[in-house]
């Protein structure tokens, strides 16, 4: 083989491997069995430092943050509680977070996205409508009942609303220890909600439900 062609091929292979290692992996690979967060150390870095192996305990791998419903006494009638490596040490370097969403009757988790993570939603209780919007503004949504699962692709706007007659609870697993959350609706609405904001949420809820009924190809 021509030496120049061989060199170009080698450069392409190295570049491709580097691209997938740097950009395609949700979080960095784990280099050891475990790495609970050392919360007493503050560093500006991509992740958290590890505890000394002598200080690791079983309590690092258990978390009760999601055991109780969130406070749904707000104009959305919903609450989202998330456990990440920042408050669940055992998640550090594992590329995982977990969240709980509680919704009152007619409650809704407004449109938002996770820039660093896909999401798998599991309905523990109730009936909900969940969906996402792709980059061509197509709406994909389904009614979900207890035990059913839906996957939200990384970075896409998505939502969830209670479509039943009782409080709904949804658990989600995200494939990043720090998925981030960008709330489009939160940026559009003022920090102090009022009756006008409730009207906005109600209109959005109505539009989404109507879309699920009138869009069989996407639903």
Secondary structure, DSSP 4 states (H G I P E B T S, - for coil): --HHHHHHHHHHHHHHHHHIIIIISSSPPPSSS---B-TT----SSS-PBPPGGG--GGGG---TTSS-----STT-EEEEEE-TTT-GGGTTTT-EEEEEEE-TT-EEEEEB-TT--EEEEEEES-EEEEEE-TT--EEEEEE-TT-EEEE-TT-EEEEEE-SSS-EEEEEEESSTT---B-HHHHHS-SS--HHHHHHHHHHHHHHHHHHHH-TTT-
